[in-house]
Amino acid sequence: MRMKISDAARVSGCHLETVRYYERIGLLPPPARTESGYRDYAEADVERIRFITRSRDLGFSLDEIRSLLQLDQDPSLTCEQVTALAQTHLAAVYARMEDLKRVAQELERAISGCRGGDRAHCTVLSALKDAAPRRALAKAR
């Protein structure tokens, strides 16, 4: 079954401009064209768009997705190579989760310290002003 880009985008659950973007950056091969010049997507193209979209939903970067697509298309590669990439990504997800927990705790402290009143004594604004030196210190470690 062949379809135009708008149909491929709708069926895959991906925005039309995003499909064009994936084509521009090489995640999608250039599709066939109709005689009138319209993009003409096959079911395999739609499956690839779904693969990319699902990978993005799971937080994989475009470079990681590029690697996953290469792994998916090379029959000589093993599942262990895919698993290794997924494990590396999972470790990064857990690290981001820890960072987000620290962010949430800092925001909770700043908000709970708010007593209202004068803006000059606002704990939220103070926390934001003090955040840059802490981040610089954390990076220096």
C-alpha positions, 0 to 999 in steps of 0.5 A: 500500500502506497501513501502520501506523506500526510497519510504516512504521518497520520498512520504512524502517529508522527507529525508531517513536518517531523517526517520531513525532518527525519528524511532531511537528516537521513533517518528516513531514506528519501521516499519514492515520488509520484509522477507529479512529484509527491512523496510516495511512502510504502508500508516499510517507510511507515514502520520505520517512522513508527520505530523512530517515533517509539524510540523518541518516546523512550528518550533515545537521541537521534544518534542512538536511533541511527545506531538502532536502525543500523543494528536493526538492518544488519543481520550479522549483528547480535541482540547483545549489541542492541541490549548494550545500547539499551542498557547505556540508555537506561543508565542515562535515564536513571541518572536523569531521574536522580537529577530530577529528584534533586531538582524537585527537592530543591524546588520543594525546599524553596517553595516550602520556605516561602512565607509570603510578604516582601519580594526581596525575601522570596525564597524561590527567587533566592534559590534561583539566584543561588543555583548557578554557583552550586551547579558550577561547584557540582560540575567542578567535582 
